[in-house]
Amino acid sequence: MEDSTPADRQHTGTDHSAAPDLVWARRQRLLALVGTLVAILGLITAVGGLVGLAADAADARPYAITAVIGAAALALCCAVIAVCWFGQLRRWQAGDQSLDHGRARLTLIAHVASYPAVLVTMYGALAASALAYWDSLSGTLLGITFILVIFAQILGGTQLLRRSGPPGTIPTYLRKLNAKVQSLR
């Protein structure tokens, strides 16, 4: 027995009876690709900030390394999501209207992993930037990394593979949780 209405299934992306909207899917694929590119830029700026650290900013090095590792993890998460969108869209364009559950599960894992990756990167970049002196080249590059990874996660990390519905953002999850709690009353 199913506990949701057709409108709920359409909103949450679990309505398997309708053909996927290819225009919408191309837009989600584009967002995932742009997020991946922004994450790669964030990784490049983090590496630049690490490489350019001055000798007197040695205490910033562990934080900069943390930022590089976090940015690499975020770029990997976004890339996995983008590659899965490319594959799924190709499948839908070929006429197969089903959702590849293996890809969907992989993007869900990458999506969930993108949250700690962005938080670790933000913490490392902010701490290293402060310790490397805000106005130094390394401090500036690590500050730019901080901003880039936020946008990368928003654009690419939230685009888990789905047939329709909103991206995987915390407000979306809170609305779903609230709806579930309300339905249990």
C-alpha positions in Angstrom: 0.0 0.0 0.0 1.3 3.4 -0.9 1.0 6.4 1.4 1.4 9.3 -1.0 -0.8 10.9 -3.6 0.1 11.2 -7.3 0.9 14.9 -6.7 3.2 13.9 -3.8 5.0 11.3 -6.0 5.4 13.9 -8.8 6.9 16.4 -6.3 9.3 14.0 -4.7 10.4 12.4 -7.9 8.9 9.0 -7.3 6.2 9.1 -9.9 7.4 6.4 -12.4 4.4 6.5 -14.6 5.1 9.8 -16.4 7.9 10.3 -18.9 10.7 12.5 -17.6 10.8 16.1 -18.7 14.0 16.2 -20.8 14.2 20.0 -20.8 14.2 20.0 -17.0 16.7 17.1 -16.9 19.1 19.0 -19.2 18.9 21.9 -16.9 19.7 19.7 -13.9 22.6 18.2 -15.8 23.9 21.7 -16.7 23.7 22.7 -13.0 25.6 19.6 -12.0 28.3 20.3 -14.7 28.6 24.0 -13.7 28.9 22.9 -10.0 31.7 20.5 -11.0 33.6 23.2 -12.8 33.2 25.6 -9.9 34.4 22.9 -7.5 37.5 22.3 -9.7 38.2 26.0 -9.7 37.9 25.9 -5.9 40.4 23.0 -5.8 42.8 25.0 -8.0 42.6 28.0 -5.8 43.1 25.9 -2.7 46.2 24.3 -4.2 47.4 27.8 -5.2 46.9 29.0 -1.7 48.7 26.0 -0.3 51.7 26.3 -2.7 52.0 30.0 -2.1 52.1 29.9 1.7 54.9 32.0 3.0 57.5 30.5 5.3 56.3 32.5 8.2 52.8 31.0 7.8 53.8 27.4 8.6 51.0 27.1 11.1 48.5 27.6 8.2 49.9 24.6 6.2 47.8 21.9 7.9 44.6 23.9 7.5 45.4 24.6 3.8 46.1 20.9 3.3 42.7 20.2 4.9 41.1 22.7 2.5 42.7 21.0 -0.5 41.6 17.6 0.6 38.0 18.8 1.2 37.9 20.7 -2.1 39.1 17.5 -3.9 36.4 15.5 -2.2 33.8 18.0 -3.2 35.0 18.1 -6.8 34.8 14.3 -6.9 31.2 14.4 -5.4 30.1 17.0 -8.0 31.8 15.1 -10.8 30.1 11.8 -9.9 26.7 13.6 -9.8 27.4 15.2 -13.2 28.5 12.0 -14.9 25.4 10.2 -13.6 23.2 12.9 -15.0 24.9 12.6 -18.4 24.4 8.8 -18.4 20.8 9.0 -17.2 19.9 11.7 -19.7 21.4 9.6 -22.5 19.2 6.7 -21.3 16.1 8.8 -21.3 16.8 10.3 -24.8 17.2 6.7 -26.1 13.6 6.0 -25.0 14.1 4.1 -21.8 11.9 6.0 -19.3 13.1 4.2 -16.2 15.4 5.7 -13.6 18.6 3.8 -13.1 18.5 3.1 -9.4 22.2 2.3 -9.2 23.0 5.8 -10.5 20.4 7.3 -8.3 21.9 5.6 -5.2 25.4 6.7 -6.3 24.3 10.3 -6.6 22.6 10.2 -3.3 25.8 9.0 -1.7 27.8 11.7 -3.5 25.2 14.3 -2.5 25.3 13.4 1.2 29.2 13.3 1.1 29.2 16.8 -0.4 27.9 18.4 2.8 30.8 17.3 5.0 33.3 18.0 2.2 32.1 21.6 1.8 32.2 22.1 5.6 35.7 20.7 5.9 36.9 22.8 3.0 35.2 26.0 4.4 36.8 25.4 7.8 40.3 24.7 6.4 40.2 27.5 4.0 39.0 30.0 6.5 41.5 29.0 9.2 44.4 28.9 6.7 43.4 32.2 5.2 43.4 33.8 8.7 46.7 32.2 9.7 48.4 33.1 6.3 47.3 36.7 6.8 44.1 37.8 5.0 45.9 40.2 2.6 48.5 37.8 1.4 48.1 36.0 -1.9 47.6 32.7 -0.2 45.1 34.2 2.2 43.2 35.7 -0.7 43.3 32.4 -2.7 42.0 30.4 0.3 39.3 33.0 0.8 38.2 32.6 -2.8 38.2 28.8 -2.2 35.8 29.4 0.6 33.4 31.2 -1.6 33.8 28.8 -4.6 33.1 25.6 -2.7 29.9 27.1 -1.3 28.6 27.8 -4.8 29.9 24.4 -6.1 28.0 22.6 -3.4 24.8 24.6 -4.1 25.0 24.2 -7.9 26.5 20.7 -8.2 26.3 18.9 -4.9 22.5 19.2 -4.5 21.6 17.8 -7.9 21.0 14.2 -7.0 19.5 12.2 -9.8 15.7 12.2 -9.8 12.9 12.3 -12.2 11.5 15.6 -11.0 11.2 17.7 -7.9 13.4 20.1 -6.0 17.1 19.6 -5.4 18.6 17.9 -2.3 18.8 21.0 -0.1 18.4 21.1 3.7 15.2 23.2 3.4 13.7 20.6 1.1 14.6 17.8 3.5 13.1 19.8 6.4 9.8 20.3 4.4 9.6 16.6 3.7 10.3 15.8 7.3 7.6 18.2 8.4 5.1 16.7 6.0 5.9 13.2 7.2 5.4 14.3 10.9 2.2 16.0 10.0 0.9 12.9 8.2 1.6 10.8 11.3 -0.6 12.9 13.5 
